[in-house]
Amino acid sequence: MGKANDMHRVLVALRHTRTLAVETLKHEFPDLYVLSAQAFGTSSPGSIVHHIRLGEFLTEWNNALGRSPVEALANGRHAEVGRQLADRAGIGSGY
């Protein structure tokens, strides 16, 4: 039972991390937040589906960035993350 409890704690921590990443993006980079709704095919920013997909995007490894998008943003690579979202939105170099 201990291992299951540990994995549950990790899962809860991951959810909190993703929520914090989404909220930070929303406040620090509102342009990327709005673009991300387009990138993930959601009707409007702020929906549950939008936040789930955005949280996953921000915290998972991105080959083009060589790190997670949240790490890239922390290192000042706003434009590169914007290009990744623009590519997903189908607007390519429009960002």
C-alpha positions in Angstrom: 0.0 0.0 0.0 2.9 2.3 0.6 4.0 2.4 -3.1 0.5 3.2 -4.2 0.3 6.1 -1.8 3.6 7.4 -3.0 2.5 7.2 -6.6 -0.7 9.0 -5.7 1.3 11.8 -4.0 3.4 12.1 -7.2 0.3 12.3 -9.3 -1.2 15.1 -7.1 2.1 17.0 -7.2 2.2 16.7 -11.0 -1.3 18.1 -11.2 -0.4 21.0 -8.9 2.7 21.7 -11.0 0.7 21.7 -14.2 -1.9 24.0 -12.7 0.8 26.4 -11.5 2.5 26.4 -14.9 -0.8 27.2 -16.7 -1.6 30.0 -14.2 1.8 31.5 -14.5 1.7 31.4 -18.3 -1.7 33.1 -18.2 -0.4 36.0 -16.1 3.2 36.3 -17.4 2.7 35.5 -21.1 -1.0 36.2 -22.0 -0.2 36.1 -25.7 1.0 32.5 -25.4 -1.9 31.6 -23.3 -4.4 32.8 -25.9 -2.4 31.2 -28.7 -2.4 27.9 -26.8 -6.2 27.6 -27.0 -5.8 27.7 -30.8 -2.9 25.3 -30.7 -4.9 22.7 -28.8 -8.1 23.1 -30.8 -10.2 24.3 -27.9 -13.0 26.8 -28.4 -11.8 29.3 -25.9 -9.0 29.9 -23.4 -9.8 28.6 -19.9 -11.8 25.5 -20.7 -10.9 22.4 -18.8 -9.7 20.7 -21.9 -7.5 23.7 -22.8 -5.9 23.7 -19.3 -5.3 20.0 -19.3 -3.6 20.0 -22.7 -1.7 23.2 -22.0 -0.4 21.8 -18.6 0.8 18.7 -20.4 2.5 20.7 -23.1 4.2 23.0 -20.6 5.6 20.2 -18.4 6.6 17.5 -20.9 9.8 17.2 -22.9 9.8 19.1 -26.2 12.4 17.8 -28.7 12.5 21.1 -30.7 13.2 23.1 -27.5 15.6 20.5 -26.0 13.7 20.8 -22.7 10.1 21.4 -21.4 8.4 24.6 -22.5 8.2 25.8 -18.9 12.0 25.4 -18.6 12.5 27.2 -21.9 10.3 30.1 -20.7 12.2 30.3 -17.4 15.3 30.7 -19.5 13.9 33.6 -21.6 13.0 31.6 -24.7 9.5 33.1 -25.1 9.7 33.4 -28.9 10.7 29.7 -29.3 7.8 28.5 -27.2 5.6 30.8 -29.2 6.8 29.2 -32.4 6.0 25.7 -31.1 2.5 26.8 -30.2 2.1 28.6 -33.6 3.2 25.4 -35.4 0.6 23.4 -33.5 -2.1 26.0 -34.3 -1.2 25.7 -38.0 0.0 29.3 -38.3 3.6 28.3 -38.6 6.0 31.2 -38.7 3.2 33.7 -38.1 4.4 34.0 -34.5 
